[in-house]
Amino acid sequence: MERRELEYFLAIAEHGSFTAAAQALHVAQPSLSHAIRSLETELGGRVFQRLPHGVVLTAAGEALLAPARQVLRDLSTATDSVRRVLGLSSGRLDVVAQTTLAVDPLAELVGLFLGEHPGVAVRISDPELGSDVTSAVRAGECELGMVDAAEDAVGELSGLVLRGREVFAVLPPDGASDRARLGVSDLSTLDWVTTPRGTATRAVIEDVVGDPSVAVETAHQAMVVPLVLAGAGATLLPRAMAEDAAARGAAVRPLRPRVVRRGVLFWRPGPLSPAAAEFVRLAERLADHR
């Protein structure tokens, strides 16, 4: 089984057709088809079911998906390790994070990391559901993940608790309270704009308010602040996002008592690529000062 065959297999699985995969890989489609035939001959069965328009994975293909991703990641780790020994500044870092954590603290961490390792290519994906984040790491789609520390789904994965982020109430411009800080009794009277259950924003609101009166639920995190500004309701956001909302006209108030949430950076047990290992060390240094 060759690396090229696994790369072609994963590309076809991702794009859903030989044609789209060939275009994405910049290879001729006959070369792609030949590689998959060789792979299927070696495995003793088909990995794709051909459809009139595209392909889908067979049961054998589904079984191959996670191991193929891990094999390619291990090969990449081995290559990066050799390059590091040889003093080459290169590599790749794949991180998946919930949106609020991608804004803070991931953005700052990535900026600091690239300041020390400018040759590393960084790819960040941001499904909002914590379960999707952990699934991406378990499946080998991303090497590192970041979710709210309250997530129970990290389980057997190795992890590091990050520095805390203070949470603020974000209110419509004309909905500001005269109070310098808002308590639970103040918050319980508000209508809320939030993302669905299982997201970081929703978890914070439910933990603080208890049973919030949800005016608008949206899967689009980017819609939350515009909805608040339009008067649809209030929300709770970490400092960096709350400050951005305040700059756009929202009324922002701290909470009484203070609410501090922590994220957790996690990864599959076992050796990390040099880039991921360096990123974890950077996160550890900052966490020590939280």
N, C-alpha and C positions, 0 to 999 in steps of 0.2 A: 504494500500500500504506500503510494508516494504522497508527499506533501502537496504536489500540484493537484492530484486527484481529490484530496480532501478540500483544498481551496475551491476547486470547481464545484464540488458537491455542495458546500456551504453557500456559495454564490447563487446556485440554482435554487436552493431551498429558500434563500432570502428573497429572490426576485420572482419566483414562481414560474419561470420559463427559461428555456435554454437560450432563446434569443436575447432576452433582457440581460441575462447573466453574461453572455458573450460580449454584449455592448459595454457593460460595466467593467469587465475585465480587460477589454480591448484585445480579445483573441477571436480567432475564426471559430464559427459555430461547429464545423466538423471536428476541430481539435477538441472542443468541449465534449462533444458527443462521444468521440473515441475514448477520452479519459474516463467518462462515466461507464462506458461499456467495459473497460478494463477493470474498473472498480467493482462493478457488479459481477463480473466473471470471477474475480478473486474472492468476493464475499459469498458467491453461490446463490445470489438472488437479486431481484430488482430493488433499487432504493427509491425509484420514482415511478409513479403511475402516470402514463401519458394521457392527457385529456385533449379534447378538440382545441382548446385555447389554454395552453400552459401545462403544468405538471403539479402533482401533489406528492408528498412523501408517502411511501408505503410503511407498513409496520416496521420493516427492517430499516428503512430510512430514518424513521423516528428514533429507533434505538441507536443509530449511528450519530445522531445530531450532537448530543452533549459530548461524547467521547472525541468526536472530530474537532470540536471547538477546543477541548482541553489539550489535545495533541498539538494543534497549531499554536496554542498559547505557550505550551511547554517548549516547543521549538523556538518560538520567539524569545522566551526567557533565556534559553541557552545561548542564542545568538547575541542578545543584549549583554549577557554576562561576559562573554568573550570580548565583546567590543569595549566593555568597561575596563577589563584587565589591560587591554591594549591602549587605553587612554582615549577612546573615541567618545565624543559627545553626541549621543544619539539615543534612540529608543522610543517607546510609545507608552502612554499612560491612558488607560480607559477607566473612567469613573462614571457611576450612575448614582443620581441623588434626587431626592424629593425637591420640588421646585424651591420652597422656602430655604432649604439648606444649601441649594445650589447658589442662591443669592448670598447667603451668609450662613456658615463661614467658608464655603467651598471656593467662591470667587477670590477671596483674599488669599487662601492657601495656594491656589493655582498660580496667582500672580507672584507670590513669594517663591514658589517652586521654580517657575520659569526664570525668575531673576537669578537663581543659582544654577539652573540647568536649561539654558535657552535652546539647546539642540533637541530637546525631547518634544515629540508631537503629542498633544493632549486632545482627547475626545471625551466630551461630556454628554450624557443623555439624562433626561429628567422626567421619567414617569412619576406622576404625583402620588400614586398609591405605594405605600411602604412595602406591600407584599410583592409588587412588581419589581421594586428595587432589589429585594433580597433574592427573588427568583432569577433575576438577570445575573447576579453574582454566582448563585448556585449552579446555573446552567453554563457558566464560563463565558457568557456574552461580554461581561465586564469584569475586570480584575478587582476593583475596589468599589464599595458601595457606601452610601451615607443616608441614614434615616434618623428620625427622631428617636432619642434614647428610650422612649417609652415603648417602642416597638418590641413585641415579644417574639417576632418571627426570626430574629438574628440567630437564635438557637445555638447550634454547634459551631457556627462561624467564629473566627477570631475577630476581636474588635477592640476599639479604643474609644473611650468617652471623651468628647471634645469640650472645649470651653463653653460656658453658658452664654445664652443670648436672652437679654431681657425682653419681655413681651409688652406691647403697648396697645391700648384701645385706639382704634382709628374710626372717627365719626364723620358724618357729613359736615360740610362747612357751617351750616346753620344749626347743627345739633350738638354743639359743644356744651358741656356741663360747666357750671361755675366752680365746681370742685377742682382743686389742684390734682387730686388723685381720685380714681374711681374704685369703689369697693364692689363686692359681689351684689349687694342690694341695688346699686346703681345699674349694674350690667344686666340684672335679671329683668329690667323693665324695657330693654332695647330689643329691636328686631335685628336680625343678623344676616349678613351676606357671607357665605361660606362655600367651601369646596365639599365634595361628597365624603361620606364616612370612609375611614381608612386613610385619609390624607392628613398631613401635619397640621394644616390650618384648622380643620374640623376637630381634630383631637384636642388642640389647645382650647378652643372655644367650649367644647363639651366638658373638659376637665375643670375649667375656671367657672363657667356659668352653670353647668349641670345639665339642664334641659332647655336649650336655647330655643327661642321663637325664631325659626328660620324664615326669612322673607324671600331670599333668593339662594338657591343652591346651583352652583355652576362648576363644571369640570374644568373650566379654563381659569387657572390662577390669575392670568393677566387681566381678567375681567373684574376681579374683586374690587380693586381700588376705584376704577371708573364707576362701578355700581355704587360704591359708598359715596363718591363725589356727586353722583346724580341723586342722592338722597334715599337710596333703596334700603339702607340699614347701616349697621356698624360691623366691624370685624376686629380681630386681634392679629397683630403681626409683630415679628421681631424688629429690633431697633432699626436696622438698615432699611427694611422695606417701609417701616412706619415713617422714617425721616423722608424717604422719597415721596410718600403720600402727603406729608405735611408740605413739602415744597410745591405740590400740585394743588394745595388749597384745603386739604383735609384737616380736621381738628384732631390732634393727637394728645392723649392723656396717659400718664403712667398709672399703674394699678396699685391698689392697696389691699392686701400686702403685695410686694413685688412678686412677679411671676418670672421665673428663669427656666428656660428649656435648654436641654443639652442634646446635641446630635451624637451619633456614634458612627465612626468610620470602621468598616469591617471588610473582611476578605476570607476566602477559603483557606483552611489550614494547609500548610505546606509552603515551599519556597515561593517568594514573590520575584517578579522581574526586578532588575536594578532600579528602574524608574519608580515602580510602585513601592519598593522598599525605602527609597529615599523620600518619597512623599509621606510615607507613614512616619519616618523619623522626624520629618519637619512638623507633622501634626502633633507628634509626641512632645516636641520641644515647646510648641505653643500651648499645648494642654497643660504642661507643667506650670505655666504662668497664669492659669485661669483663676 
